[in-house]
Amino acid sequence: MSKLIYYVAATMDGYIATKDHELDWLYDCPPGDDATPYDEFYQNIGATIMGAGTYEWIMKNAAGEWPYQDIPSFVLSSRNLTLSADINAIVTQDNPKNIAAKARNAAKGKDVWVIGGGKTAASFADAGELQQLFITTIPVFLGSGIPVFPVSQAIHVIPNKQRYLYSGAFETIMDIKLTQ
Ligand SMILES: NC(=O)c1ccc[n+]([C@@H]2O[C@H](COP(=O)([O-])OP(=O)(O)OC[C@H]3O[C@@H](n4cnc5c(N)ncnc54)[C@H](OP(=O)(O)O)[C@@H]3O)[C@@H](O)[C@H]2O)c1
C-alpha cells in the first residue's frame, strides 16, 4: 500500500531551518555523493503534501520554477492562500485524514512525500496518517530553529535502515509504529 513518507534534512539538534527560514547550514554541508540520490527517492513518489510555510519558502527560493510539476501537490492552509498560476497544486483546508486519502488516491499506487515542514508532518503523524520518516541528519547544531517533528503525543518508531555518509551526515529510515 502507498505510504506517506516525511523525507527531510535536519540538524543534529532537530531543526529543519533557522528561525528566519534559512537553509545555509544544509547548503554549506551537503550530504555528499554517497547519499541516496534524490531521483531514486522521487521516482517512487506520486503526490506531495506540504504546509503553507514550506510552499512559501519554495516559491521564494526556487527561482519561479515549481519543482513537482509532474505530480499533484496538496498545500495546507487555513488562509485564502492563492497559489501561483499553472502549478500542479491545490490549496486545502481539509483535515489530515481526508488529505492523506486524497493524496494516496492521486499518487496512483506510488508513495506520497510529506515535504514538510515540521508542523505539517507532525499533524499527519498525530492523525495516524504518516507511515515512514526518512531523515538525513547533517552534522551541525543550530541551537534554535524550526523543529523537525513537533508531535503532540509520543510517536514510536521502528528503525528500518541507517547509513553513515562520508560527509558525517547520516540517513535514518524509520517506520512509524501503528497504535491501536
Ligand atoms: N530541511 C528540509 O529538508 C526542509 C523541508 C521542508 C521545509 N523546510 C523548512 O521548514 C520551514 C516551514 O516549516 P513549518 O513547520 O514552519 O511550516 P509548514 O509545516 O510548512 O507550514 C505550516 C502552516 O501550514 C498551514 N496548515 C494548515 N493546516 C495545517 C495542518 N493540519 N498542519 C500543519 N500546518 C497546517 C498553517 O498555515 P496557515 O496560516 O496558512 O493556515 C501552518 O502555519 C521553512 O523554513 C522550510 O524551508 C525544510
The ligand as a MOL file (V3000), in Angstrom:
LIG
                    3D

  0  0  0     0  0            999 V3000
M  V30 BEGIN CTAB
M  V30 COUNTS 48 52 0 0 0
M  V30 BEGIN ATOM
M  V30 1 N 15.2990 20.9330 5.7870 0
M  V30 2 C 14.3540 20.4930 4.9730 0
M  V30 3 O 14.5470 19.4420 4.3000 0
M  V30 4 C 13.0340 21.2160 4.9020 0
M  V30 5 C 11.9450 20.5940 4.2870 0
M  V30 6 C 10.7190 21.2620 4.2750 0
M  V30 7 C 10.6020 22.5200 4.8650 0
M  V30 8 N 11.6910 23.0880 5.4380 0 CHG=1
M  V30 9 C 11.5720 24.4100 6.0830 0
M  V30 10 O 10.5420 24.3670 7.0580 0
M  V30 11 C 10.0040 25.6620 7.2420 0
M  V30 12 C 8.4890 25.5650 7.2900 0
M  V30 13 O 8.1100 24.6140 8.2630 0
M  V30 14 P 6.9830 24.8890 9.3440 0
M  V30 15 O 6.9090 23.6900 10.2280 0
M  V30 16 O 7.2160 26.2220 9.9760 0 CHG=-1
M  V30 17 O 5.6600 25.0950 8.4580 0
M  V30 18 P 4.8360 24.1680 7.4220 0
M  V30 19 O 4.5210 22.8660 8.0460 0
M  V30 20 O 5.4980 24.1830 6.1020 0
M  V30 21 O 3.5210 25.0530 7.2950 0
M  V30 22 C 2.7080 25.2330 8.4290 0
M  V30 23 C 1.4890 26.0460 8.0250 0
M  V30 24 O 0.6240 25.2650 7.1980 0
M  V30 25 C -0.7330 25.6290 7.4690 0
M  V30 26 N -1.5360 24.4900 7.9180 0
M  V30 27 C -2.8390 24.3420 7.6760 0
M  V30 28 N -3.3080 23.1970 8.1500 0
M  V30 29 C -2.2860 22.5900 8.7440 0
M  V30 30 C -2.1700 21.3710 9.4280 0
M  V30 31 N -3.1750 20.4930 9.6050 0
M  V30 32 N -0.9590 21.0630 9.9170 0
M  V30 33 C 0.0780 21.9020 9.7760 0
M  V30 34 N 0.0070 23.0860 9.1130 0
M  V30 35 C -1.1760 23.4310 8.6030 0
M  V30 36 C -0.6550 26.7110 8.5350 0
M  V30 37 O -0.5810 27.9230 7.8070 0
M  V30 38 P -1.8580 28.8900 7.5840 0
M  V30 39 O -1.5850 30.0660 8.4310 0
M  V30 40 O -1.8300 29.1990 6.1350 0
M  V30 41 O -3.0690 28.1130 7.9930 0
M  V30 42 C 0.6620 26.4700 9.2150 0
M  V30 43 O 1.1840 27.6240 9.8330 0
M  V30 44 C 10.5370 26.5010 6.0840 0
M  V30 45 O 11.5900 27.3240 6.5750 0
M  V30 46 C 11.1290 25.4860 5.1260 0
M  V30 47 O 12.2480 25.9970 4.4400 0
M  V30 48 C 12.8960 22.4710 5.4760 0
M  V30 END ATOM
M  V30 BEGIN BOND
M  V30 1 1 1 2
M  V30 2 2 2 3
M  V30 3 1 2 4
M  V30 4 1 4 5
M  V30 5 2 4 48
M  V30 6 2 5 6
M  V30 7 1 6 7
M  V30 8 2 7 8
M  V30 9 1 8 9
M  V30 10 1 8 48
M  V30 11 1 9 10
M  V30 12 1 9 46
M  V30 13 1 10 11
M  V30 14 1 11 12
M  V30 15 1 11 44
M  V30 16 1 12 13
M  V30 17 1 13 14
M  V30 18 2 14 15
M  V30 19 1 14 16
M  V30 20 1 14 17
M  V30 21 1 17 18
M  V30 22 2 18 19
M  V30 23 1 18 20
M  V30 24 1 18 21
M  V30 25 1 21 22
M  V30 26 1 22 23
M  V30 27 1 23 24
M  V30 28 1 23 42
M  V30 29 1 24 25
M  V30 30 1 25 26
M  V30 31 1 25 36
M  V30 32 1 26 27
M  V30 33 1 26 35
M  V30 34 2 27 28
M  V30 35 1 28 29
M  V30 36 1 29 30
M  V30 37 2 29 35
M  V30 38 1 30 31
M  V30 39 2 30 32
M  V30 40 1 32 33
M  V30 41 2 33 34
M  V30 42 1 34 35
M  V30 43 1 36 37
M  V30 44 1 36 42
M  V30 45 1 37 38
M  V30 46 2 38 39
M  V30 47 1 38 40
M  V30 48 1 38 41
M  V30 49 1 42 43
M  V30 50 1 44 45
M  V30 51 1 44 46
M  V30 52 1 46 47
M  V30 END BOND
M  V30 END CTAB
M  END
